[in-house]
């Protein structure tokens, strides 16, 4: 069972990291990998991965001076609280599963 919970915990931590990186891009664009790593205390290889994921999602774009937001960033941020509430509700639903031993 530890594997299941570790996987979920790992995914949530990765999501947290992606959101931290996105926050810094929104607040400091354009911003490069080294500056993001320095400001967030996240290793540069993990920053690079998060930037790649955010770019694939269309939330940021690469530019010569660094990462910048896109036209998709604001709509995503406007829905973010609802998305997080959905995740929390899904986690709460897990408590309702009672398995008798």
N, C-alpha and C positions, 0 to 999 in steps of 0.2 A: 504494500500500500504506500510505502514511502516514495516509491518511484512515481506514482500518480500525483501525490501532493508536491513532490519536488519539481515535476514537470510544470504544474500549474504555477507554482511559486516562481520558477525560472521565467516563464512567459510573462508573468506580471512584472517582474523586475526588468525584463527587457522592454516592455511597454513603458514603464516608468522612465527608463533611460531615453527612449525615443522621444517622449514628451518633454523631458528636461532639455534635450538637444533642440527640439522644435521651439521651445520657449526662448532659448538663447538666440536662435536664428531670428525669431520674430522681433525680439528686443534689440538686437545688435547687427542686423543685416547691413551689408554683407559681412560674413564672418567665416574665417577659415578653420581648418581642422585643429591646428596647433592652439589657436586662441580658444576654441571651444573646449579642448582638452584641459587647458590651463584654468579656464573659468569654472568648469564643472567638476574638475578633479576626476574625470573619466578618462581612462587610457585612450590614446589616439586611435588604436586599432578598433576599439569599441565605438568611438565617435564616428569613425569612417563607416563602420557597418550601419549605424543608426542613420547617418546621412544617406547612405545608399537606399535603405528601406524607405525613408521619408521621400526621397526622390522618386522611387518606384511608385509610391502612393500619390505622387503629384503634388505633395505639400510643400516641397522646396525645389529649387533648381540650382544647378551649379553655375557659377559665373567666375570670371577671371579673379575678382577680388575675394570671392568666397560664396558661401551658400546664401541664397535669397528666397523669400517667400514667393508663392505663386497666387494666381487668382482662386485657387482651391483652398488656400490656407484659412482665410476668414470663415467661409461656410463650415469648414471642419471644426474650427474652434468654437463656433456658435452652437454646434451640436455636441461638443465634447462632454459637457456636464451630463447630458441625457445618456450618452453612450456609457459613461462611468456608472451612472445610476443603474443602467441595465445590467452591467457586469456585477454590481453589488447585489442586485435583486436575484440574479442567477445564483450567486454564491449563497445567499440567504435561503433560496429554495432547496439547496442541498441539505439543510438542517431538517427539512420535512421528511426526508427519506429515513425511515426507521427500519432497521434490520435487526430482527430478534436473533439472539445467539443462544 
